[in-house]
């Protein structure tokens, strides 16, 4: 191997151009966890403002434009809002499932008893709100919307916890993140079971075959993302045609994604130690052993991260700053009126989130701890759990998503007002309680 000159401290970084200096502040903003919630809130305000402006008819009518796709005898047609809710939101659920898989396999939730506390809280946070909602809406036209109050909005909860800084113990962040992810998966199961259409078993069998092919490809070691993407799209089309809600595809494929990396650290360092970028005396077009080693190093560097981690990093900006704002624009618009605000379904949604969520989370968490099924970190006080449980009443994204499936147009505005009121109250109450508690360092 040729002798390598000593490197300066700057040489370990990639070279920078003028565009990198311009882009750095923007990229730093994208990596702030609270940024996703801030952008989602901004687009929600924009949607509500446009819905009550002189351009309301054009804005609301935009999302009802019909777009279609035909493959042989099978036709896939829906409105622009439908493509966002069924197509783009599949990426959201895929990312949620990736985060769940990473936490279980690689994160702090590898300890089953630690994970059990969040799972128990999530179950309580789904059952109690649904029970309150059904108790208030039983026999009424909004009865079918019981799934609206079951989910927690991960982006807004993470944003609130981030804004509180050191006042929030790390264990509460982990507890709430895992709870919100389990909530979203649970809500997705509710969509699959409660809001799907009559089954076409042939299409469902085709979807199962596609999933089996994906599993076989993973077992034999195929690592081409384009191949998996194409088969994943075919799976989505088959699930959509089967009658199941198409976003279920994102959950299934996310949970199937491998969480173990292919190249270990020791192997990566061994490969990198053999690399010479451009050996002296060789022609640019020659195929040499050193050039082959450089290509191997490129693959090794990429595969030193697990597919779950790579896909998370790849999709997170697109989902947070593309999919979720588009969803908010398409679904958060409503015409504000006193008549819509004082409807029974508005109060059912509000009480389900603000009372049912914290009560269910705390009760099931207590039962899990008392029974010995779960354990609690010493720094995770009951005050912190109460504050986090109040924040869980922010159900914005998934609540709007399920409301669009469960309710007719005549009830949507009332349900949306209930969701907005509950999210604002839960966010304010949760953050106020957590600010009153001692900082995480003094617990």
Buried (B, 14 or more C-beta within 10 A) or exposed (E): EEEEEEEEEEEEEEEEEEEEEEEEEEEEEBEEBBBBBBBBBEBBEBBBEBBBEEEBEEBBEBBEEEEEEEEEEEEBEBBBBBBBBBBBBBBBBBBBBBBBBBBBBBBBBEEEEBBBBBBBBBBBBBBBBBBBBBEBBEEBEBBBBBBBBBBBBBBBBBBBBBBBEEBBBEBBBBBBBBBBBBBBBBBBBBBBEBBBEEEBEEBBEBBBEBBEBBEEBBEEEEBEEEEBEEBBBBBBBBBBBBBBBBBBBBBBBBBBBBBEBBBEEEEBEEBBEEBBEEBEEEEEEEEEEBBEBBEBBEEBEEBBBBBBBBBBEEBBBBBBBBBBBBBBBBBBBBEEEEEBBEBBBBBBBBBBBBBBBBBBBBBBBBEBBEEEBBBBBEEBBEBBBBBBBBBBBBBBBBBBBBBBBBBEEEBBBBBBBBBBBBBEBBBEBBBEBBEEBEEBEEB
